[in-house]
Amino acid sequence: MTDSRFTGRGLYAITDGPRSGLPEAVAQVLAGGARALQYRDKTADAARRHAEASVLRQLCDAHAVPLIVNDDVALAAAVGAAGVHLGRDDDDVAAARAALGPGAIIGVSCYDSLERARAATAAGADYVAFGAFFPSPTKPQAVRAPLELLRQSATLGVPRVAIGGITPDNALPLVEAGADFLAVISAVFAAPDARAAAQRFARLYPTD
């Protein structure tokens, strides 16, 4: 690994908002061992999103876990989040870095493209995300990424995040292929016991 600001290995939980009881659910996931949290809410309710992200940042700070905001550089800056995650249609890495500063974590969705990951890394991304590796309930039309992509991307020098339909039962091959983080929405936030679900993912990354 390199000097990436995004360190460690484990569960990268992504919220499924808007939903009732979001802070309580996030608290359970963090208690279960999540190593990173992404606030993802595609609605236009700016006031609610700001309020929720502010609360989640406090929760993440208490667990020493970075809060990453999906797609919204301005919101990440406004609430003092650790960073932002950028998709295909969002700001580029340089613009996000200029807005958030040199210490921010900037991640980039690379889908099934090793070339996109190479370009993102060259531009200064702190991690790259590949997927979907399995059918995704959140994005059923998402392009599928091959498992081999994790092995092929080993030389990028930044953490690699796997996403898309991941459950505790199908995740081990991703870990074995080199996924540093498992990005998960439904398998934790739709679980009957979010804390227990997070613990199952955390156990896939045994500590030394």
C-alpha positions in Angstrom: 0.0 0.0 0.0 1.0 3.6 -0.5 0.6 6.9 1.4 -3.2 6.8 0.7 -5.2 8.7 3.3 -7.7 5.8 3.2 -6.1 3.1 5.3 -7.0 -0.2 6.9 -9.2 -3.0 5.6 -12.7 -4.1 6.3 -16.3 -3.1 5.9 -17.1 0.1 4.1 -20.8 0.6 4.9 -23.0 2.8 2.7 -26.2 4.3 4.0 -29.5 3.6 2.2 -31.2 6.9 2.9 -33.6 8.5 3.2 -34.8 6.3 6.0 -36.2 6.7 9.5 -33.8 5.9 12.3 -30.7 6.5 10.2 -28.4 7.6 13.1 -29.4 4.6 15.2 -28.8 2.2 12.3 -25.4 3.8 11.6 -24.4 3.6 15.3 -25.1 -0.1 15.2 -23.1 -0.6 12.0 -20.2 1.3 13.5 -20.4 -0.7 16.7 -20.3 -3.8 14.6 -16.9 -2.9 13.2 -17.3 -0.9 10.0 -14.0 0.8 9.1 -15.5 3.5 6.8 -19.0 5.0 6.2 -20.4 6.6 3.2 -23.4 8.9 3.4 -25.5 8.3 0.2 -28.7 10.2 -0.3 -29.8 11.1 -3.8 -32.7 13.3 -2.8 -32.8 17.1 -3.2 -33.7 17.8 0.5 -30.6 19.9 1.2 -31.5 20.8 4.8 -32.2 17.2 5.9 -29.1 15.9 4.1 -26.9 18.5 5.9 -28.5 17.7 9.2 -28.1 14.0 8.8 -24.5 14.2 7.5 -23.6 16.4 10.5 -24.9 13.8 12.9 -23.2 11.0 11.1 -19.9 12.8 11.1 -20.1 13.1 14.9 -20.9 9.3 15.2 -18.0 8.5 12.9 -15.6 10.7 14.8 -16.5 8.9 18.0 -15.5 5.6 16.4 -12.4 7.0 14.6 -14.1 6.1 11.3 -13.9 8.3 8.2 -17.2 9.7 6.9 -17.3 9.9 3.1 -20.0 11.8 1.3 -21.4 10.4 -1.9 -21.2 12.7 -4.9 -21.5 16.0 -3.1 -18.3 17.9 -2.6 -20.1 20.9 -1.2 -21.9 18.9 1.5 -18.7 17.1 2.4 -17.0 20.5 2.9 -19.9 21.9 4.8 -20.1 19.2 7.5 -16.3 18.6 7.7 -16.5 15.1 6.3 -13.3 13.1 5.8 -13.9 13.1 2.1 -16.0 12.4 -0.9 -16.8 9.6 -3.3 -17.0 10.5 -7.0 -18.9 8.7 -9.7 -18.8 9.0 -13.5 -20.8 12.2 -13.7 -19.4 14.0 -10.7 -16.5 16.5 -10.2 -13.1 15.3 -11.1 -10.4 14.4 -8.5 -8.5 17.7 -9.0 -11.6 19.8 -8.4 -12.6 17.8 -5.3 -9.1 18.1 -4.0 -9.1 21.9 -4.5 -12.4 22.2 -2.6 -11.6 19.8 0.2 -7.9 20.2 0.8 -4.8 18.0 0.7 -5.9 15.8 3.6 -9.3 14.8 2.2 -10.1 11.2 1.2 -11.2 11.1 -2.5 -12.6 7.8 -3.9 -13.6 7.1 -7.4 -16.0 4.6 -8.9 -14.3 2.7 -11.6 -17.0 0.1 -12.4 -15.4 -2.6 -14.6 -12.5 -0.5 -15.9 -8.9 -0.9 -15.0 -8.0 2.0 -17.3 -10.4 4.3 -15.4 -8.8 3.2 -12.1 -5.3 3.9 -13.5 -6.4 7.4 -14.5 -8.1 8.1 -11.2 -5.0 6.9 -9.3 -2.8 9.1 -11.5 -5.1 12.1 -10.7 -4.6 11.5 -7.0 -7.5 9.4 -5.9 -7.1 7.8 -2.5 -9.0 4.6 -3.4 -10.8 3.1 -6.3 -14.0 1.1 -6.3 -14.9 -1.7 -8.7 -18.2 -3.4 -9.2 -20.8 -4.6 -9.3 -19.4 -8.0 -8.6 -22.8 -9.6 -7.9 -26.4 -8.5 -8.9 -27.1 -5.4 -6.9 -30.5 -4.6 -5.3 -29.5 -0.9 -5.2 -28.4 -0.7 -8.8 -30.0 -3.7 -10.6 -28.7 -2.4 -14.0 -25.1 -1.9 -12.9 -22.4 -3.2 -15.1 -20.8 -6.4 -13.8 -17.1 -6.5 -12.9 -15.0 -9.7 -13.1 -13.3 -11.0 -10.0 -10.0 -11.0 -11.9 -10.1 -7.2 -11.9 -9.1 -7.1 -8.3 -6.0 -9.1 -9.0 -5.2 -7.1 -12.1 -5.4 -3.8 -10.0 -3.0 -4.9 -7.3 -0.2 -2.7 -8.7 -2.2 0.5 -8.5 -0.9 1.3 -5.1 -4.1 2.5 -3.5 -6.8 0.6 -1.6 -9.4 -1.2 -3.7 -13.0 -1.3 -2.8 -15.4 -4.0 -4.0 -19.1 -3.2 -4.4 -22.3 -4.6 -5.7 -24.6 -7.3 -4.2 -22.0 -8.3 -1.6 -23.1 -10.4 1.3 -21.2 -12.2 4.1 -21.8 -15.5 2.2 -20.3 -14.4 -1.1 -17.6 -11.9 0.0 -14.7 -14.2 0.8 -13.5 -14.6 -2.8 -13.4 -10.8 -3.1 -11.2 -10.6 0.0 -8.9 -13.4 -1.3 -8.6 -11.6 -4.7 -7.4 -8.4 -3.0 -10.4 -6.3 -2.0 -9.2 -4.1 0.8 -12.7 -2.9 1.6 -16.2 -4.4 1.0 -18.7 -1.6 0.2 -22.1 -2.8 1.4 -25.6 -1.2 1.5 -28.4 -3.7 1.8 -26.6 -6.5 3.5 -26.1 -4.3 6.6 -28.7 -1.6 6.5 -31.6 -3.9 5.4 -30.5 -6.7 7.9 -32.7 -7.4 10.9 -29.6 -6.9 13.1 -27.3 -4.3 11.5 -24.6 -4.7 14.2 -24.5 -8.5 13.8 -24.4 -8.1 10.0 -21.5 -5.7 10.3 -19.7 -8.1 12.6 -19.9 -10.9 10.0 -18.2 -8.7 7.4 -15.6 -7.5 9.9 -14.7 -11.1 10.7 -13.6 -11.6 7.0 -10.6 -9.4 7.8 -9.0 -11.0 10.8 -6.7 -8.7 12.8 -3.1 -9.7 13.5 
